[in-house]
Amino acid sequence: MYREKRSREFYILAIFFSVFVLFLYGPLSAILILSFQGPNGGLTFPLNGTSLHWFANLLETQAVGDFGGSFRRSLALGLMVMAVTVIVSLLAGLAFRRRFIGSTALFYLAVASLVVPSIIISLGIGVLFQQFGLQPSWYTSAFGAHLTWTLPFGVLIMFAVFNRFSPAYEEAARDLGATSWQTFRHVVLPMIAPSLIGVGLFGFTLSYDEFARTLMTAGTFNTLPLEIYGMTTNVTTPVLYALGTVTTLFSLLVIAGTLGFIVHLNRRRTRA
């Protein structure tokens, strides 16, 4: 009886997971397949031949859209957001290891932006810049808007990391004569390095594909998500699918490379 019930639950979960994976990756696989349309292919099935024509078309000057420029802007913005998210999250995690006056209010203020609709934050920052006579741009207003999205996640992750971090390691280092900086550099930092890399990856990916908080803050030049959205209204060739395939592969390579680096750090720490 117990085995039958367990088998039934297993099959239900398996079916649910299969539907979820199909719903998640089905549209992505359709875009991947359609990006290999032949030169005379359209935006829908069936395929009219297969080729790499539309990938090569990405390297040519487009009548509409600025693929290269928007990709460079998104990459630079993502790296900027990643760096600030890692540094501020680390400092916040260290600071909140001890209680101080106003720490509770500061914590809730830091994570409040997660419950505010992204488009409202984008609109508010855009209006604020205009009121002060400043021109919104991807490296100023959009940069700040993205930080309101990435910093709360980074801070929460580092809080969880330091809540599980035993101070015994630091006490042992101090007993051996290490200074505060040496303790942090040679004991704390190597132990939390994989988590910091995870925070950086989280910050980069959240920024790289952010649309709503960029919509009203990017200014004259689009980031890649805005460029792709704009292309959906005026591009009538599979070059849009080719761009989606390339950017998706780039994202997967970044994630795979980061995870590989984390595994390398863990193995190195184990050997040490």
C-alpha positions as CSV (number, residue, x, y, z in Angstrom):
1,M,0.0,0.0,0.0
2,Y,2.8,2.4,1.0
3,R,4.8,1.5,-2.1
4,E,1.8,2.1,-4.4
5,K,1.1,5.5,-2.8
6,R,4.8,6.4,-3.2
7,S,4.9,5.3,-6.8
8,R,1.8,7.4,-7.5
9,E,3.3,10.5,-6.0
10,F,6.5,9.9,-7.9
11,Y,4.7,9.7,-11.2
12,I,2.7,12.8,-10.5
13,L,5.8,14.7,-9.7
14,A,7.5,13.3,-12.8
15,I,4.6,14.4,-15.0
16,F,4.6,17.9,-13.4
17,F,8.3,18.3,-13.8
18,S,8.1,17.2,-17.5
19,V,5.4,19.7,-18.2
20,F,7.4,22.4,-16.4
21,V,10.6,21.6,-18.5
22,L,8.5,21.6,-21.7
23,F,6.9,24.9,-20.8
24,L,10.3,26.4,-19.9
25,Y,12.4,25.1,-22.8
26,G,9.8,24.6,-25.5
27,P,9.8,28.2,-26.7
28,L,13.6,28.4,-26.4
29,S,14.0,25.3,-28.6
30,A,11.6,26.8,-31.2
31,I,13.7,29.9,-31.4
32,L,16.9,27.8,-31.6
33,I,15.5,25.8,-34.5
34,L,14.0,28.7,-36.4
35,S,17.4,30.6,-36.2
36,F,18.7,28.0,-38.7
37,Q,16.1,28.9,-41.4
38,G,17.3,29.1,-44.9
39,P,18.0,32.4,-46.6
40,N,14.4,32.6,-47.9
41,G,12.9,31.3,-44.6
42,G,10.4,33.2,-42.5
43,L,9.5,33.7,-38.8
44,T,7.4,30.6,-38.5
45,F,7.5,26.9,-39.2
46,P,8.0,24.9,-41.5
47,L,11.7,25.5,-42.1
48,N,12.5,26.6,-45.6
49,G,15.9,24.9,-45.8
50,T,18.7,25.1,-43.2
51,S,21.7,27.4,-43.1
52,L,23.8,29.8,-41.0
53,H,22.7,32.7,-43.1
54,W,21.0,34.6,-40.3
55,F,23.9,34.2,-37.9
56,A,26.2,35.7,-40.6
57,N,23.6,38.5,-41.1
58,L,24.2,39.5,-37.5
59,L,27.7,40.7,-38.4
60,E,26.3,42.9,-41.2
61,T,24.9,46.4,-41.0
62,Q,21.2,46.2,-40.1
63,A,18.5,48.4,-41.5
64,V,17.1,48.5,-38.0
65,G,18.8,47.6,-34.7
66,D,22.2,48.0,-33.3
67,F,23.2,44.5,-32.2
68,G,26.9,45.1,-31.4
69,G,26.3,48.4,-29.6
70,S,23.5,47.1,-27.5
71,F,25.4,44.0,-26.6
72,R,28.5,46.0,-25.5
73,R,26.3,48.3,-23.4
74,S,24.6,45.3,-21.7
75,L,27.9,43.6,-21.1
76,A,29.5,46.7,-19.6
77,L,26.5,47.5,-17.5
78,G,26.3,43.9,-16.2
79,L,30.0,44.0,-15.2
80,M,29.5,47.3,-13.5
81,V,26.5,46.0,-11.6
82,M,28.3,42.8,-10.8
83,A,31.3,44.5,-9.2
84,V,29.3,46.9,-7.1
85,T,26.9,44.1,-6.0
86,V,29.7,41.9,-4.8
87,I,31.5,44.7,-2.9
88,V,28.4,46.2,-1.2
89,S,27.0,42.8,-0.4
90,L,30.2,41.7,1.2
91,L,30.5,44.8,3.2
92,A,26.9,44.6,4.3
93,G,27.4,40.9,5.3
94,L,30.4,41.8,7.4
95,A,28.6,44.9,9.0
96,F,25.5,43.0,9.9
97,R,27.4,40.3,11.8
98,R,27.0,42.6,14.8
99,R,23.8,44.4,15.8
100,F,23.9,48.2,15.6
101,I,21.5,51.0,16.0
102,G,19.1,51.1,13.0
103,S,20.2,47.8,11.6
104,T,16.6,46.4,11.3
105,A,15.3,49.5,9.6
106,L,18.3,49.5,7.2
107,F,17.7,45.9,6.4
108,Y,14.1,46.4,5.5
109,L,15.0,49.5,3.5
110,A,17.5,47.6,1.5
111,V,15.1,44.8,0.5
112,A,12.1,47.0,0.0
113,S,12.7,47.4,-3.7
114,L,12.0,43.7,-4.2
115,V,8.3,44.3,-3.5
116,V,7.9,47.4,-5.6
117,P,7.0,46.8,-9.2
118,S,10.0,47.2,-11.4
119,I,8.3,49.5,-13.9
120,I,7.4,51.9,-11.1
121,I,11.0,52.1,-10.0
122,S,12.1,52.6,-13.6
123,L,9.5,55.3,-14.1
124,G,10.4,57.0,-10.8
125,I,14.1,57.2,-11.5
126,G,13.5,58.5,-15.0
127,V,11.2,61.2,-13.8
128,L,13.7,62.1,-11.0
129,F,16.5,62.5,-13.5
130,Q,14.4,64.8,-15.7
131,Q,13.3,66.9,-12.7
132,F,17.0,67.5,-11.9
133,G,17.7,68.3,-15.5
134,L,19.9,65.2,-16.0
135,Q,19.8,63.0,-19.1
136,P,19.0,59.4,-18.3
137,S,21.6,57.0,-19.7
138,W,22.5,53.3,-19.4
139,Y,25.6,54.0,-17.3
140,T,24.0,56.3,-14.7
141,S,20.2,56.0,-14.2
142,A,19.9,52.5,-15.6
143,F,23.0,51.5,-13.5
144,G,21.2,52.7,-10.3
145,A,18.0,51.1,-11.3
146,H,19.7,47.7,-11.8
147,L,21.3,48.0,-8.4
148,T,17.9,48.3,-6.7
149,W,17.2,44.9,-8.2
150,T,20.6,43.1,-7.6
151,L,21.7,44.4,-4.3
152,P,18.8,43.0,-2.2
153,F,19.5,39.5,-3.5
154,G,23.3,39.9,-3.0
155,V,22.8,41.2,0.6
156,L,20.3,38.4,1.5
157,I,22.8,35.7,0.1
158,M,25.7,37.1,2.2
159,F,23.5,37.3,5.3
160,A,22.8,33.6,4.9
161,V,26.5,32.9,4.3
162,F,27.7,34.7,7.4
163,N,24.9,33.3,9.6
164,R,26.4,29.9,9.0
165,F,30.0,31.1,9.3
166,S,31.7,30.0,12.5
167,P,33.7,32.7,14.2
168,A,36.0,29.9,15.6
169,Y,38.1,30.1,12.4
170,E,38.8,33.8,13.0
171,E,39.5,33.3,16.7
172,A,42.0,30.6,15.8
173,A,43.7,32.9,13.4
174,R,43.9,35.7,15.9
175,D,45.3,33.3,18.5
176,L,48.1,32.5,16.1
177,G,48.9,36.2,15.8
178,A,47.1,37.2,12.6
179,T,45.8,40.8,12.3
180,S,42.2,41.6,11.4
181,W,43.2,42.1,7.7
182,Q,45.2,38.9,7.6
183,T,42.4,37.0,9.1
184,F,40.0,38.3,6.5
185,R,42.4,37.8,3.6
186,H,43.7,34.3,4.4
187,V,40.8,32.8,6.4
188,V,37.4,34.4,5.7
189,L,37.8,35.4,2.1
190,P,38.9,32.0,0.8
191,M,36.0,30.3,2.6
192,I,33.3,32.7,1.3
193,A,34.9,33.0,-2.2
194,P,32.4,30.6,-3.9
195,S,29.5,32.5,-2.4
196,L,30.9,35.8,-3.6
197,I,31.3,34.4,-7.1
198,G,27.7,33.2,-7.0
199,V,26.6,36.8,-5.9
200,G,28.6,38.2,-8.8
201,L,27.0,35.8,-11.3
202,F,23.6,36.5,-9.9
203,G,24.1,40.3,-10.2
204,F,25.4,40.0,-13.8
205,T,22.6,37.8,-15.1
206,L,19.9,39.9,-13.4
207,S,21.3,43.0,-15.0
208,Y,22.2,41.5,-18.3
209,D,18.6,40.5,-19.1
210,E,16.7,43.2,-17.1
211,F,14.0,44.9,-19.1
212,A,11.5,46.7,-16.9
213,R,14.0,48.7,-14.8
214,T,15.8,49.7,-17.9
215,L,12.8,50.8,-20.0
216,M,12.6,54.3,-18.6
217,T,16.2,54.8,-17.5
218,A,18.4,53.7,-20.5
219,G,18.2,57.1,-22.2
220,T,19.0,57.3,-25.9
221,F,20.9,54.1,-26.4
222,N,19.3,50.7,-25.8
223,T,20.6,47.8,-23.9
224,L,20.2,44.3,-25.5
225,P,16.8,43.4,-23.9
226,L,15.4,46.8,-25.1
227,E,16.9,46.3,-28.6
228,I,15.4,42.8,-28.9
229,Y,12.0,44.1,-27.8
230,G,12.2,46.9,-30.3
231,M,13.1,44.5,-33.0
232,T,10.0,42.4,-32.5
233,T,8.0,45.3,-34.0
234,N,10.0,46.0,-37.1
235,V,12.2,43.0,-37.9
236,T,10.5,40.4,-40.2
237,T,13.4,37.9,-40.7
238,P,14.9,35.1,-38.5
239,V,17.8,37.3,-37.7
240,L,15.9,38.1,-34.5
241,Y,16.0,34.3,-33.6
242,A,19.6,34.1,-34.4
243,L,20.3,37.0,-32.0
244,G,18.3,35.2,-29.3
245,T,20.2,32.0,-29.9
246,V,23.6,33.8,-29.7
247,T,22.7,35.7,-26.5
248,T,21.3,32.6,-24.8
249,L,24.5,30.6,-25.6
250,F,26.5,33.5,-24.3
251,S,24.5,33.5,-21.0
252,L,25.0,29.7,-20.7
253,L,28.7,30.0,-21.3
254,V,29.0,32.6,-18.6
255,I,27.1,30.4,-16.1
256,A,29.1,27.3,-17.0
257,G,32.4,29.1,-16.7
258,T,31.5,30.6,-13.3
259,L,30.3,27.2,-12.0
260,G,33.5,25.6,-13.3
261,F,35.6,28.3,-11.5
262,I,33.6,27.6,-8.2
263,V,34.4,23.9,-8.6
264,H,38.0,24.7,-9.1
265,L,38.2,26.8,-6.0
266,N,36.5,24.2,-3.9
267,R,38.9,21.5,-5.1
268,R,41.8,23.8,-4.5
269,R,40.6,24.5,-0.9
270,T,40.1,20.8,-0.3
271,R,43.6,20.0,-1.3
272,A,45.0,22.8,0.8
